[in-house]
Amino acid sequence: MTMALHTIHDVKRMEHEAMIRFVQAHPYLAFYCLLIGMPLLILALLFAVTSAAALVLSLLFGWL
C-alpha cells in the first residue's frame, strides 16, 4: 500500500513539473489552453456523465 501511495505521489509530482515547464516555455499557449480548453473539457465531461446517467435511467424505466 505504501508503495502505491509513493508511486501516485511521484506521478503527481512529475505531472506538476511537466506542467510548470510547459507554462514557462509557452505562456501564451498555456493561457489560451486554460481559458478555452478547460471549460470545453468540463462541458464535455458533464455531457458524457449526464448522457450515461440518462441512458441508464431510460433502460431502467423501459423508455428505449
N, C-alpha and C positions, 0 to 999 in steps of 0.2 A: 504494500500500500504506500509506503514511504517513497519507494522508487517511482511509482506512478505520479505521486504528487510532485516530486522533483522534476520529472520529465515534463509535466504540464507547466510548471513554473519556468523551466528552461525554454520551452516553446513560446510562452508568452513573452519572455524577455527578448528572444531572438526576433519575434514579430515586431515588438515595440522598437527595437533598434533598427530594423529594416524600414519601418515607417518613418522614423526620425531621419534616416539617411535619404529617403525619397523626398521628404519635405524640404530638407536642406538643399538637395540637388535641383528640385523642380518646384519652387514655391508657388508659381502661378498655376501650374497644372494641379498641384495639390489643393489649392484654394478652390478651383472650379470642381474638382472631384468631390470635395466636401460640400460645396454649395449646391451642386446639381446632382451628383451621383448618389449621395447618401439619402436624400429624400426620395429619389426614384427607387432605390433599393428597399427602403422601408415600405413604400407603397406596393412594390411587387411582392414582398413577403406578406404584407397584410392581405393582398388579394389571394395569394396562394393558400393561406391559412383559412380565410373565410370561405373560399371555394371548397376546400377539403371538408370543412365543417358542414357546409350546405349539402355536399354530396352525401356525407354520412347520414345526415338527418333525412334527406329525401329518400334514401334507400331504406331507412328505418320505418318511415311513415308510408312507404309504397307510392311515392309521388313520381317515381321513374318507371 
